[in-house]
Every structure is written in structure tokens, then in C-alpha cells.
Amino acid sequence: MGEHVLVPLDGSPKSVEAFEYAASMPDVELTLITVVNPFDIDPLSPGYQSPIGKSGMPAYSQEWYQEEWDNAHELHEELGEQANVPVESVVKMGQPSRQILIYARENDVDHIVIGTHGKDDISKIILGSVADKVMRRAPMMVTVVR
């Protein structure tokens, strides 16, 4: 069995480049992970209810969540068909860098390959880069694809 490589995907061009880099590595087993962040909801989108629900989490429609979940699995399936190595698909909900690191630690990941920035450059400025947080906190090797 080869090196277990985790590739976080958000559908951005940089995350796809990270996947392509990881898929070209010899003797690897890939896990593609997408984290659906409930705080990434567009308030102008259909189904948006209120900024904060009763539990302190944003209120969102089940349809929104299901659509995000389906989009993530569709992206993983599409990319997995391009890979010449075994690919596992994982979709989580929560804060992206935290969920990526939890998954990596709990699943014996040897290496994380991540794109430099994702879909939303404004959130990177406000909240900090997911890639930066993963790079600084991961106990395993991290490759950042620019």
C-alpha cells in the first residue's frame, strides 16, 4: 500500500490543480475531502432564513445542504474517474481547516496536498487562509500547490 494523500477540494481551480498534482504522484492512495461550511451561505440565495439559528449555527435549508453535498460528491466522482490510483470520497460539514485536520489525524494520512486559495478570496482576507491553517497545524507533510 502506498502513501495516503488527502486532497481538500472546494471546486476552485487551485484545488483541482492540487488534485492533479497528487494524482500524478507514484504509488499513492487518494482521499478527496470537501468540507461544507454552513457559514458560507449567500444571504441572497433561496432558502436563506436568518443569520443565526437557535443553536448558534446559521439557519439554512435542507435543500441548500443537500445541493452542496451532491455537488461535492459529483466533483469527487468526476475527478476520481481521471485518476489512475484508488480514490476515496469524503464530505464533512463544519469549519474547513478544522475538519481537514481532524480527518487527517484520525485516518492515518501521510501527506496533505492543498491549493493556495479557494473559491472565496474575500473570506481568505477576513478569516485567514485554509491552506495556511492546515500547513501550520498539520502533524504530517503538507504540499501547497500555487
Residue pairs with C-beta under 8 A, 6 or more apart in sequence:
1 29
2 26
2 27
2 28
2 29
2 85
3 25
3 27
3 28
3 29
3 110
3 111
4 28
4 29
4 31
4 107
4 108
4 109
4 110
4 111
5 22
5 25
5 28
5 29
5 30
5 31
5 109
5 110
5 111
5 112
5 113
6 30
6 31
6 33
6 100
6 103
6 104
6 107
6 109
6 111
6 112
6 113
7 15
7 18
7 19
7 22
7 30
7 31
7 32
7 33
7 112
7 113
7 114
8 15
8 18
8 33
8 34
8 35
8 96
8 100
8 112
8 114
8 115
8 130
8 134
9 15
9 16
9 18
9 19
9 32
9 33
9 34
9 72
9 75
9 76
9 79
10 34
10 35
10 96
10 118
10 119
11 34
11 71
11 75
11 119
12 115
12 117
12 118
12 119
13 115
14 115
14 116
14 117
14 118
14 145
14 146
15 114
15 115
15 118
16 79
16 115
17 115
17 145
18 113
18 114
18 115
18 143
18 145
19 30
19 32
19 79
19 83
19 113
21 113
21 143
21 145
22 28
22 30
22 113
22 143
23 30
23 79
23 82
23 83
23 84
23 85
28 85
28 111
29 85
29 86
29 88
30 83
30 85
30 86
30 87
30 88
31 87
31 88
31 89
31 90
31 103
31 107
31 109
32 75
32 76
32 79
32 80
32 87
32 88
32 89
32 90
33 90
33 91
33 92
33 99
33 100
33 103
34 72
34 75
34 76
34 90
34 91
34 92
35 91
35 92
35 93
35 94
35 95
35 96
35 99
35 100
36 65
36 68
36 69
36 72
36 91
36 92
36 93
36 94
37 93
37 94
37 95
37 96
38 57
38 58
38 60
38 65
38 93
38 94
39 58
39 95
40 120
40 123
41 48
41 58
41 60
41 64
42 48
43 51
45 64
46 61
47 60
47 61
47 63
47 64
48 59
48 60
48 61
48 64
49 59
49 60
49 61
50 58
50 59
51 58
51 59
52 58
52 59
53 59
65 93
69 91
72 91
73 89
73 91
76 87
76 89
76 91
77 89
79 87
80 87
80 89
90 103
92 99
92 103
93 99
96 130
97 130
97 133
97 134
97 137
100 112
100 114
100 130
100 134
101 134
101 137
101 138
103 109
104 112
104 138
104 140
105 139
109 140
110 140
110 141
111 140
111 141
111 142
111 143
112 134
112 138
112 140
112 141
112 142
112 143
113 142
113 143
113 145
114 130
114 131
114 134
114 135
114 142
114 143
114 144
114 145
115 131
115 144
115 145
116 129
116 131
116 144
116 145
116 146
117 124
117 129
117 131
118 124
118 130
124 130
131 144
134 142
135 142
135 144
